[in-house]
Every structure is written in structure tokens, then in C-alpha cells.
């Protein structure tokens, strides 16, 4: 039997439901890669589907469950406008708006931001479904467990309600669990196979991406015994990789502002047996919880677009020792990507066009070539500047692309996309090459 890491997410979720003796459940989710294949492959197992502020949707994936679908969206924002257009295709579905709420970024803490309105929206829709098509209550013992790469926690009694990660981690549902568990048997699912944890882990195991980061570390000349800092460590996937790459000879400090991700990171490091090599700390890239001149190599990958870029560089330079190195990988949204599909020229040009910076959410972030000037302005010298590409061909990347793309396409372009994708998948030639800006600089030695 293949390891769970190689099994489709839908199959892993199904294994959890079978383990708990559940045959029909309500499901609430946000990340398309978590729910899309399960909804398409097992619609009869779903009493209802609730999508909370999804970041794009594949209409084809929802057609079989549209009569039992509820989408909870922010009131404002471009993503919310796209969702409303998609929902016109499903007049039998329910669309609920969170009043005054800007459709959130991937890292937003929706249940904490909108505790009462989100709980009310969920409970109202589920009560309507239960009146029309009741699901028998189940007797699942409260507690925790795991099935393969998926961890579960059971609370409450009643009809089963499965909560997939609310973006980053299942613990983000906590503010509304007490209300939900009064009426339902609430099963939260998480672990390395689900949510943004799965996305970050998948990227962090991709050969092309690791080559980008590996080239960065080579340029930073990491030496035996150097203290290495990662700013914005996420799930710690790169820290675990570095722990192995450096053969345990270097202390690694990993900082992230998101406590949910840090919990997942610590658990994954323990599971992999490298927790003793990594010091996980909660802190902001703009105010690092480290003393001056304490780090030999400070690195960060695809974080600088989400923060005050200049402040982050000042902080990374502050904590680096004189003569130490600061190394950055940033998204290159000012460069075209390469989508290896035989598409019509106009559609291919649209897909490969340089990306856009979310100036509303991250007005001070950097995802273009100004990174190189910013490194100089931060006082770093001997700059090594080198854009790189990384190729991705994983299912999660494809699902993410389709969830954003398909709602915006007309019938002709949709057909062209599906035909080109089927052809590429049959030949095993699908991939997306994504550009990154990379730079390494040296902190000046103290003046005598």
C-alpha cells in the first residue's frame, strides 16, 4: 500500500470517515485542494457543503452538490465579487455575506474576526438542511487521533459536521466550536495533508523550489557551526530540510508571526526527529525577537511581499553579525511565468502574464525587482543578485490555478483549457515554471 503522503487527499479523508464509522456528513472548508476532489468523487457522502470565504472555486466541482451548497463570503473585495458571479450559476445554492467584512487574505483568522456572524451563518444553513434532509446523530467518542497524515479531533454530539482547515490550521475554528458542538458532533481535521500546511509542505518538497533555496544558501556560504535564521518559517519545511542538508551541524532559528503555523511546524519537526535542531519562535518579520548581531545567516523565502519589506530588511540586517549574510527569495510578479500547455495564444498570454501585487492587503510588500535596490538601501554590500525559476507540476498547484481561473473563463476558453490539460496530463508534460527574485548581501563589518 502506498504511503499516505502519496495518496489523494480525497482518499485520505474517506479513510478518516471510515475509521470513525461515518457514512454521511456535513462538511465546511475553505481551501479548494482540501474539498474539491472529495466533493467530486464522493457527493453521496455529503449532506451539505459550506465554503467559507473560498479563494476561487471550480464550478464543475460543485455542480453535483449545488442544491446543498452554502458559500459564506466577505462583503467587499475583488474575490467576493468573483464569488458572487460564480454563484449566479447555482440559483439553488445559498450565498451568505459577512456584513462589512473585506474578503480575507489566505492567512486571515476568519472565525476570530467574525465569530458571531460566522457561527450564526453556519448554524442557520445547517438547521435548514436538517429540516429538509435530516442526518442521524452519531455516537463518536470525544477525543483525538490520526489516520495516516490526517489528525482529527471530535467534540460534541449530534449529526456529524466535519471541519476542514479554515485556511492555515483546524485550530482556527476554535472560537465557534463551543456553539457548533452544542448541536453537532464536530470533527476537525488537520495535519500535513490538509490546508495551507499541505500547500507549504508540498512546495517545500518540490525539487525545483528546493534548488532555488539551495542556490540561495550556497550563495550565502553557510559554514559549519553558523547560526541560521529563517524569517517566516511557516510549517518549518525548509528548516527541517536545512537540518538534514547541514547534517545537524548548525543551529536553526525559525520565526513566524502565525501561532497556528508554528504549532504545526513544531509537531512536524518532532515527527521527523529534528526538533532538537530547530528553535521555533513566534515573532514578526518587522520586529524580530532576537538580539543585535546574533545570527550568521538570515534568510527568508516568499515572505517579503506580505510585510513592510524595508522594515523586514532592516530587522534582518540588525540581527545579523557584522560580516554575516542576509539572503532573500521573493516572488517575481513583475516577470512572466511559463505554463507548459498547448493553449490558444490569447489564453496562454493571459495565464503567463506577470502577476499582480495585492496593494490593498500588503501596501508595503515587495514582489518585484525593487528587492535588489532595497538590499542596497538596507546597507548590505557585495550583493549577489540572481532571478531563478522553479518548476511545479503538483496536483495542489493545479487545483489552486483552476480554482482561480475557471470562474473567469467563458465556455470556449474553458473547453480549450480542459483539452490542453488532458493532453498534457496524458503525456506527463504539465508544469508551471514560476519566477523568483533572489539576492544575498553581506552586513558591513563594524567601523573601528
C-alpha positions in Angstrom: 0.0 0.0 0.0 1.4 3.5 -0.8 2.3 5.8 1.9 -0.4 8.3 2.8 1.8 11.1 1.5 1.3 9.8 -2.0 -2.5 9.2 -1.7 -5.0 11.7 -2.9 -6.5 14.0 -0.3 -10.0 12.7 -1.0 -8.9 9.1 -0.2 -7.3 10.2 3.0 -10.4 12.0 4.1 -12.5 9.0 3.2 -10.3 6.8 5.3 -10.8 9.0 8.3 -14.6 8.9 7.9 -14.5 5.1 7.6 -12.3 4.9 10.7 -15.0 6.9 12.6 -17.9 4.9 11.0 -19.4 7.9 9.3 -21.2 7.5 6.0 -22.9 10.9 5.5 -21.6 14.2 6.9 -21.9 17.9 6.7 -18.6 19.5 5.6 -17.2 23.0 6.0 -14.0 24.1 4.3 -12.1 26.9 2.6 -9.1 25.6 0.6 -10.0 24.1 -2.8 -7.3 21.4 -2.6 -9.0 20.1 0.6 -12.5 19.7 -0.7 -12.6 19.7 -4.5 -11.7 16.1 -5.2 -13.7 14.8 -2.3 -16.8 16.7 -3.4 -16.4 15.5 -7.0 -15.6 11.9 -6.1 -17.9 11.3 -3.1 -21.0 13.5 -3.4 -23.3 10.9 -1.8 -21.3 11.2 1.4 -22.1 14.9 1.7 -25.3 16.1 3.4 -24.1 19.6 2.7 -21.1 21.6 1.8 -20.2 25.0 3.3 -17.4 27.0 1.8 -16.1 29.9 4.0 -14.6 32.8 2.0 -13.1 30.4 -0.6 -10.2 31.8 -2.7 -11.8 31.0 -6.0 -14.0 28.0 -7.0 -14.1 25.4 -9.7 -17.8 25.4 -10.8 -17.6 22.0 -12.3 -16.6 20.5 -8.9 -19.7 21.9 -7.3 -22.4 21.0 -9.8 -23.3 17.7 -8.1 -23.9 19.3 -4.7 -25.2 22.8 -5.7 -28.6 22.2 -4.1 -26.8 21.5 -0.7 -24.2 24.2 -1.1 -23.7 27.3 1.0 -21.0 29.9 0.3 -20.1 32.4 3.1 -18.3 35.4 1.6 -16.9 38.7 2.6 -19.0 41.7 1.7 -16.2 43.6 -0.1 -13.2 42.8 -2.3 -12.4 41.5 -5.8 -12.5 37.9 -4.7 -16.0 38.4 -3.2 -17.2 39.9 -6.5 -15.9 36.9 -8.3 -17.7 34.5 -5.9 -21.0 36.3 -6.4 -20.6 36.0 -10.2 -19.9 32.2 -9.9 -22.9 31.8 -7.6 -25.3 33.0 -10.3 -24.6 29.7 -11.9 -26.2 27.9 -8.9 -29.5 29.6 -8.1 -30.5 26.7 -5.8 -27.4 27.3 -3.6 -27.2 29.6 -0.6 -25.0 32.7 -0.6 -24.4 34.4 2.8 -22.4 37.6 3.3 -20.4 38.6 6.3 -21.5 42.2 6.7 -18.8 44.8 6.4 -16.1 42.2 6.1 -13.4 42.5 3.4 -13.0 39.2 1.7 -9.9 38.0 3.6 -6.4 37.1 2.6 -5.2 33.5 2.8 -3.8 34.0 6.3 -6.8 35.8 7.8 -8.4 34.5 11.0 -12.0 34.5 9.9 -13.6 32.7 12.9 -11.8 35.2 15.3 -12.7 38.2 13.1 -16.4 37.2 12.7 -17.2 34.8 15.5 -20.9 35.5 16.0 -21.8 36.1 12.3 -19.9 33.1 11.1 -21.4 30.8 13.7 -24.9 32.1 13.0 -24.5 31.7 9.2 -23.3 28.1 9.6 -25.9 27.1 12.2 -28.8 28.7 10.2 -27.9 26.9 7.0 -27.3 23.6 8.7 -30.6 23.8 10.5 -32.4 24.4 7.2 -30.6 21.3 5.7 -31.5 19.2 8.8 -35.2 20.2 8.5 -35.3 19.1 4.8 -32.9 16.2 4.9 -32.0 15.1 8.5 -28.8 13.3 9.1 -28.9 10.8 12.0 -26.9 11.7 15.1 -23.8 9.7 15.7 -22.0 8.3 18.7 -18.4 9.1 18.2 -16.3 9.2 21.4 -14.8 12.6 22.0 -11.0 12.8 21.7 -8.2 12.9 19.2 -6.4 10.6 16.8 -4.8 10.3 13.5 -5.2 8.3 10.3 -2.1 8.5 8.1 -1.3 12.1 7.6 -4.6 13.5 8.8 -5.2 14.3 12.5 -8.7 14.5 13.9 -10.5 15.8 17.0 -14.0 15.0 18.0 -16.3 17.2 20.2 -20.0 17.3 20.9 -22.8 15.0 19.8 -25.4 15.1 17.1 -25.3 14.9 13.3 -21.7 14.8 12.1 -20.1 18.1 11.0 -16.6 17.8 9.5 -14.5 21.0 9.6 -11.5 21.1 7.2 -8.8 23.7 8.0 -10.1 27.3 7.9 -7.0 28.1 5.8 -3.9 27.7 8.0 -4.9 25.1 10.6 -8.0 23.4 12.1 -7.5 25.2 15.4 -8.7 28.4 13.6 -12.2 27.1 14.1 -11.9 27.2 17.9 -13.8 30.5 18.5 -17.1 28.9 17.2 -16.6 25.2 18.2 -18.5 25.7 21.5 -21.6 26.8 19.6 -21.3 24.2 16.9 -20.7 21.3 19.3 -23.9 22.1 21.2 -25.9 20.8 18.2 -23.4 18.7 16.2 -20.7 16.1 16.5 -17.9 18.3 15.3 -14.9 16.6 13.8 -12.0 18.9 12.9 -9.4 17.6 10.5 -5.8 18.8 10.1 -2.2 17.6 9.6 0.3 17.6 6.8 -2.3 16.6 4.2 -4.7 19.5 4.5 -5.0 23.3 4.4 -2.2 25.7 3.8 0.0 23.3 5.7 -0.3 20.8 2.8 0.4 23.6 0.3 3.5 24.8 2.1 4.7 21.3 2.7 4.1 20.3 -1.0 6.1 23.3 -2.2 8.8 22.7 0.3 9.3 19.2 -1.1 9.4 20.2 -4.8 12.8 19.7 -6.4 12.7 22.9 -8.4 11.8 25.1 -5.4 14.5 23.4 -3.2 17.0 24.1 -6.0 16.1 27.8 -5.7 16.5 27.8 -1.9 19.6 25.6 -2.2 21.2 28.1 -4.6 20.4 30.9 -2.2 22.1 29.1 0.7 25.1 28.3 -1.5 25.4 32.0 -2.3 25.1 32.8 1.4 28.1 30.5 2.1 26.7 28.8 5.1 29.6 27.4 7.2 29.9 24.7 9.7 28.5 26.0 13.0 26.8 29.1 11.6 23.5 30.1 13.3 20.9 30.2 10.5 17.7 32.2 10.9 14.6 31.7 8.7 12.2 34.6 8.8 8.6 33.5 8.1 9.2 29.8 8.6 5.5 28.7 8.0 5.4 24.9 8.6 9.1 24.7 9.1 9.5 22.6 5.9 12.7 24.4 4.9 14.1 24.3 8.4 13.7 20.5 8.5 15.3 20.3 5.1 18.2 22.5 6.2 18.6 20.4 9.3 19.2 17.4 7.1 21.2 19.3 4.5 23.5 20.7 7.1 23.8 17.3 8.8 22.8 18.8 12.2 25.9 20.9 12.4 24.1 24.3 12.6 21.6 25.8 15.0 18.5 26.9 13.2 16.2 29.6 14.5 12.8 29.7 12.8 10.4 32.7 13.3 6.8 33.1 12.2 4.1 35.5 13.2 1.3 32.9 12.9 0.9 30.8 16.1 -1.3 28.2 14.2 1.5 27.5 11.7 4.1 27.4 14.5 2.1 24.6 16.3 2.0 22.6 13.1 5.7 23.3 12.5 6.8 22.1 15.9 4.6 18.9 15.6 6.1 18.1 12.1 9.7 18.7 13.4 9.0 16.3 16.3 7.6 13.7 14.0 10.7 14.0 11.7 13.1 13.7 14.7 14.8 17.1 14.1 13.0 19.2 16.8 16.2 19.5 18.8 18.0 21.3 15.9 15.3 24.0 15.4 14.3 26.8 17.8 10.8 27.9 16.8 9.8 31.4 17.9 6.7 33.5 17.5 7.5 36.9 16.2 7.1 39.4 13.4 9.4 39.9 10.5 9.2 43.6 11.2 10.3 43.2 14.9 12.4 40.1 15.2 12.5 38.6 18.7 16.3 38.3 18.6 19.2 40.5 19.9 21.5 42.5 17.6 24.4 40.7 15.9 23.3 37.2 16.9 22.8 35.4 13.5 25.4 34.3 10.9 23.0 33.8 8.0 19.5 35.3 8.0 17.3 34.0 5.2 13.7 34.3 4.1 11.6 32.8 1.3 8.5 34.4 -0.2 7.6 36.4 2.9 8.8 39.9 1.9 5.7 40.5 -0.3 3.4 40.2 2.8 5.1 42.7 5.2 6.8 46.1 5.3 9.7 45.0 3.0 12.1 47.7 4.0 11.4 47.2 7.7 12.0 43.5 7.4 15.3 44.0 5.7 16.4 46.5 8.4 15.5 43.9 11.1 17.2 41.0 9.3 20.3 43.2 9.0 20.1 44.2 12.6 20.2 40.7 14.0 22.9 39.6 11.6 26.5 39.7 12.8 29.0 42.0 11.0 30.3 40.0 8.1 27.2 37.8 8.2 24.8 37.3 5.2 21.2 38.3 4.5 19.6 36.1 1.9 16.1 36.6 0.3 13.8 34.7 -2.1 10.9 36.9 -3.2 8.1 36.3 -5.7 8.8 37.9 -9.1 5.3 39.1 -10.1 6.9 41.5 -12.5 8.2 38.6 -14.6 6.1 36.2 -16.8 5.6 32.6 -15.7 5.6 29.7 -18.1 2.6 27.4 -18.3 3.5 24.3 -20.4 0.2 23.7 -22.0 -0.8 23.8 -25.7 -3.3 26.7 -25.3 -4.6 29.3 -27.8 -2.2 32.3 -27.9 -4.5 34.7 -26.2 -5.4 32.4 -23.3 -1.7 31.4 -22.9 -0.6 35.0 -22.8 -3.2 35.8 -20.2 -2.0 32.9 -18.0 1.6 33.7 -18.3 1.3 37.5 -17.8 3.2 38.9 -14.9 1.2 38.7 -11.6 -0.3 41.5 -9.6 0.6 42.8 -6.2 -2.3 42.9 -3.6 -1.7 46.5 -2.7 -4.8 46.7 -0.6 -3.7 43.8 1.7 0.1 44.4 1.5 0.7 48.0 0.6 4.4 47.9 1.7 5.3 44.5 0.4 7.8 43.7 -2.3 7.2 41.1 -5.1 9.3 42.7 -7.9 12.9 43.7 -8.8 13.0 46.6 -6.3 14.2 43.9 -3.9 17.7 44.5 -5.3 17.7 48.2 -4.6 16.1 47.6 -1.2 19.0 45.3 -0.3 21.5 48.0 -1.1 19.5 50.6 0.8 19.5 48.3 3.9 23.3 48.8 3.9 24.2 45.4 2.6 27.3 45.0 0.4 28.8 42.6 -2.1 25.3 41.9 -3.5 24.7 38.7 -5.4 21.5 39.2 -7.4 20.0 36.3 -9.4 16.5 35.7 -10.6 15.5 32.0 -10.7 12.7 29.8 -12.0 11.2 26.8 -10.2 9.0 24.2 -12.0 5.9 22.9 -10.3 3.7 20.0 -11.5 1.9 19.0 -8.3 -1.9 18.5 -8.1 -2.3 21.2 -5.4 -0.8 23.8 -7.6 -3.1 22.8 -10.5 -6.2 22.8 -8.3 -5.2 26.3 -7.0 -4.7 27.6 -10.5 -8.0 26.1 -11.7 -10.0 27.4 -8.7 -8.9 31.0 -9.6 -9.0 30.6 -13.4 -12.1 28.6 -14.3 -14.7 31.0 -12.8 -13.3 33.8 -15.1 -13.4 31.8 -18.3 -16.1 31.6 -21.0 -17.2 28.3 -22.5 -14.8 28.4 -25.4 -11.7 29.1 -23.2 -12.9 26.6 -20.6 -13.0 23.9 -23.3 -9.6 24.9 -24.6 -8.1 24.7 -21.1 -9.6 21.3 -20.3 -8.5 19.9 -23.7 -4.9 21.2 -23.3 -4.7 20.0 -19.7 -6.0 16.5 -20.7 -3.4 16.3 -23.5 -0.5 17.4 -21.2 -1.5 15.1 -18.4 -1.7 12.1 -20.9 1.8 12.9 -22.0 3.1 13.8 -18.5 4.3 17.2 -19.7 2.2 19.6 -17.5 4.2 22.1 -15.4 4.3 25.7 -14.4 7.6 27.5 -14.1 7.4 30.3 -11.6 9.9 33.1 -11.3 11.6 34.3 -8.1 13.9 37.2 -7.3 16.9 36.1 -5.2 19.5 38.2 -3.5 22.3 37.8 -0.9 24.2 40.6 0.7 26.8 41.0 3.4 26.4 43.1 6.5 29.3 45.6 6.8 31.8 45.0 9.5 31.7 47.4 12.4 33.8 50.6 11.8 36.9 50.9 14.0 
